[in-house]
Every structure is written in structure tokens, then in C-alpha cells.
Amino acid sequence: GLYKYMKILGQLAFLLLLGGIWCQNNRNAKASGKSTKKSGGNQGGEVGHGNTGARAAGQQTDDMRLHFLKNTQVTCNDGTAAGFYLKEFRGSRRWLLFLEGGWCCYSKETCDSRYQNIPRLMSSSGWPQTKRGTGILSSQVEENPHWHNANIVFIPYCSSDVWSGTGPYTFMGSLIIREVIKDLIPKGIKLAKVVMLSGTSAGGTGVLLNIERVASQLEQLGAEAQVRGLVDSGWFIESKQQRSPNCPETVSCSPEDAIKIGLRLWNGVVPDRCRQLYKRGEEWQCFFGHKLYSTLTSPLFVVQWLFDEEQLRVENIYMGGQSLSEEQWQYIQNLGRELKNSLRDVTAVFAPSCLSHTVITKSNWMSFQVRGTSLPRALQCWDRSLDATRNNRTPAKGCPFHLVDTCQSPQCNPTCPALVDQATQQELTLLQMLVAMGLDLQKLALEPQGDEDSLASMVSNSG
């Protein structure tokens, strides 16, 4: 029966069953139309529409060039060739591999609409020949002081399986990563000292799911490289809401349900040591960083806004949208606490108290700080400490890389990205936004006679 079921699904090539967090959900498409467009750029999808003119002179060298996979059996959802963009830095023994993020879809309707609206996430037919990297993918010293001179590989997301699929149809995310590494052998990846597997959103979860496999693949090739992982906005917490049990007939699949269904369809794989912790049918738990982290042996750096907008979107909370209930405000505050707790035992982490999503490919990624340290600086400290440990030296003092904001409320960190009203595109403080979304501040004790400190910090954070 399963084979027949899979066959039918195979014929509905675009019936990709993953709901929840990583997904574009019909019900939400309207509400998030603007923000989806906006975060599209941050996802690294629109990598490189930045100040192109200014750098036209050095253009040839800054661009990443598209290479299709040599193995034509490993494809995007629609059967077109998968591939990667590469910007070589000859002589460098450092490699940065980046997994793109970008929701998914989980019903015929949402998949058809995804294929119409964002075809590049299901097909390579419209991919440009070159891409310009921003943030950690930039080859400009000013924008990317620590990694600009690495070999940079951008792997576009066109498998809609959170990078977990191994076929048998066209859900091949994990296989795409394997083939990219094979194709980089002639480019010298076997001589690498450090290979950093990074990604945002679903790509960040893809790093968690694939880092051990990448490390053992390189080891089998005889490479000496240390494989490190950088997870940006891919560290999710399970949903607390009770959903209807007959998912996927309903629109509101919880992320857990969606992954349970998706895993069977994609023939998805999770890391061995995590899989052994859970009985059959429970492997979906390995998609959640806080459950998977302790089973991984490769060093990992987790970048996570404590009030992740995608995590809120799963609960139908849109900051800057129409309205917000007291329960939802409670939920937002609890989310911050829970995320903070889940990151307690993570060795290397950068977690500001902000409402946002994804950071490492934003061109202003250097401007955010936690306790006076910027993200590029924290990554540099982490790199140095790993290098020191490998060479049996003592890591330097005063170079921190476990950075979690201690202030409690959303946007209490003054370096947070500004909040923007979706309707007017105006920048707002958190209090202004809560008022605009219909919350009674007196009732919530957010008025001046309430808790003065938290209020003062919230008011002063207008940008």
C-alpha cells in the first residue's frame, strides 16, 4: 500500500508535505505577503542585490558562479538539475558551505502556489549564472572581516524537505549536499583545514541534520578538515497549541505533524546517534535542535533571535499585523524564556532578545551585539578557541562566544533590528506597535506606573 501511496505522491510531484514552521501556508500567505517578500532577501535568496554599482570594478572576482551537479540523477523537486554557486579564493584552506532556507508547502494548493510564486525553491530553471554574497557570504573585508577570504559555496534550496530527503522521488536535499562536496574535490576541498557548514532557517535545521554526515564523508575522502556548523534561525521549539488530529486534511498542521508525514514521503534521514534515542516513528524529534544537539560531535555555533518571527508565525502571531491578544503577548514572552533555557548548554551561541528572523546573510549583520560583542567577533572568538584546542593551546581570555541576552522583554536589546508597521512601513518602538495592535498597556502593567525598568528600556529602544 505504501508503495502505491508513494507512487501517487510521486506523480503529484509538487505535493511536498511539510507544514508549520518551514512552510508557506495559504492562510498566512495574505498576512505575511509583505514580510515573506522582505525576509526572502534575508534568506540569502536575493543574495547580492546590494551595492553592486559601487563594486563594479572588482565585479568578476566577487561573484559566485553557478555549477550544476555532475550527477544528473540528483535533482530539484521538478526534476531540473540541482547545483551550487562557488566563489573560489585560491590558496585558502577555509571553506564556507551555505544551505539556503525558505519554507516549503504541504498540500496540492500550497505547492502549486509555491511553484507559481517562488519557482526557484522547486526548480533550477530560472537560476541566474552568478550571485553576489552578502553578510558572511560577502568577499568584502568591510562587510565580512573574518570569512571574506574563504572559498564560499552557496547551495540553493530546491528540494523542499528541510535538506533531509534521500529520494526515491525528487526530495533529495541530503543527497544534493553529498554531491556538492563530491563536485568540490577537484576544487581542492580535500585540502581544507576548516569546512564551515552554515545555513539560515530551514537551511539552519539542515546544518543540524547533515553536519555529521558531511564530516564523515570528508573523513572518508581522506580530508583532514575540521567540520564546523553555523545554525542561523533554525533552532525551533515544538508548538504548544493543540491542533486538530486529522492533519494534513486541515490547513493547520503543527510542525511536528508535518515533519512526521514529510519524513515518510521524503524518505528523510536524521543523524544516527539521535535516531537511536527514539523509537520508530519518533524520528521527527531529531529536527529540533534542543533534542539533537547533545548527540552531535562536530562543533556547532547557534545564532538565534530569542523572539523568532517564524516561530511566532507558526502560532499565527504576526508582529506589525492587525491585532494581538493578551494570550499571544504571554506566548511571546514565554517563547523568549523557553528559547533561552534550551540554549543553556550550547557551547557557542549568539542570542539577542529581538523580534526578527535570520541574520548571517544580512549586509548589516555586524551591527547587532549581545553584551557588547558583535556576531562576527563572537564567531572569530569561537574559531580561535577551536584552533587553540586543536593545537593544544589555551584559548584566549576576554574573547566570548556564549552570548545570550539577559534582559527579558522583546526588543530590550538596543541593537535589535527596528520593528516595522506592515501597513505603513513606519519604524515603531515595541510599545507603539503593541498599542497599534490593540493591547491595553495599563492592563499588562506596561504603563509607567508598572515596572519602570522594563518600560524605560523598551521606550529607549526606538532603533
DAJOPE-V75294 format. One line per field, one symbol per residue. ss: DSSP state (H for helix, E for strand, - for the rest). psi: psi as a letter, one per 20 degrees, with the letter a starting at -180 (. if undefined). burial: 1 if it has 9 or more other C-alpha atoms within 8 Angstrom, else 0. A space follows every 10 residues. Layout:
ss: ???
psi: ???
burial: ???
//
This chain:
ss: -HHHHHHHHH H--------H HH---HHHHH H-HHHHHHHH HH-------- --HHHHHHHH HHEEEEEE-- ----E----- E-EEEEE--- ---EEEEEE- -------HHH HHHHHHH-HH H--------E EE--HHH--- ---------- EEEEE----- ---------- --HHHHHHHH HHH-----HH H--EEEEEEE -HHHHHHHHH HHHHHHHHHH -----EEEEE EE-------- ---------- ----HHHHHH HHHHHH---- -HHHH----- --HHHHH-HH HHHHH----E EEE---EEHH HHHH------ -----HHHHH HHHHHHHHHH HH-----EEE E---EE---- ----HHH-EE --EEHHHHHH HHHHHHHHHH ---------- -EEE------ --------EE ------EE-H HHHHHH---- ---------- -HHHHHHHHH ---
psi: ggggghgghh hmhjnonoab gjrppghigg hjgghgggig ghijgkpkja mgghjhgjgg hiqpqppqqh oiiorrhjiq praqppoqnp ipkppopppq amcarkrggh gghghghmhi jiqjhjprhq qpqrcijqjp ghhmhhjhkr ppoooqokik kkkiqkbidk nkghhggghg ggiigiijhh jqgpooorqq chhghhgghi hhhgghghgh ijqiqppqqo ookjnqqqqi qprqilqjhr hmpqhggghg gggggilqqr qghghhhqrp ijhhhiiogi hhgiiqhqpq pppophmphh hhhhjkpopj bgrprhghgg gghhgggggg gijgjpgoqo nqmqoapqhi jqhkiiiqqp ljprghgghg gggghggggh jkrpqqrknq jnopphqhqq jioijqqqqp phgijqpqrg ggggghjjqo hghjkirhic ogghgghhgi mj.
burial: 0000010011 0011111111 1111110110 1110000011 1111111100 0000000000 0111110010 0001111101 1111111010 0111111111 1111111101 1101100011 1111000001 1111111110 0011101101 1111111111 1111111001 1111111111 1011100011 1111111111 1111111111 1101101110 0011101111 1111101010 0000001100 1111111111 1110111111 1001100100 0011111111 1110000101 1111111111 1111001101 1001000110 0110111111 0010010111 1111111111 1110110111 0011110111 1101110110 0000100001 1111100111 1111011111 1100000111 1011101110 1000111001 1001101110 110
//
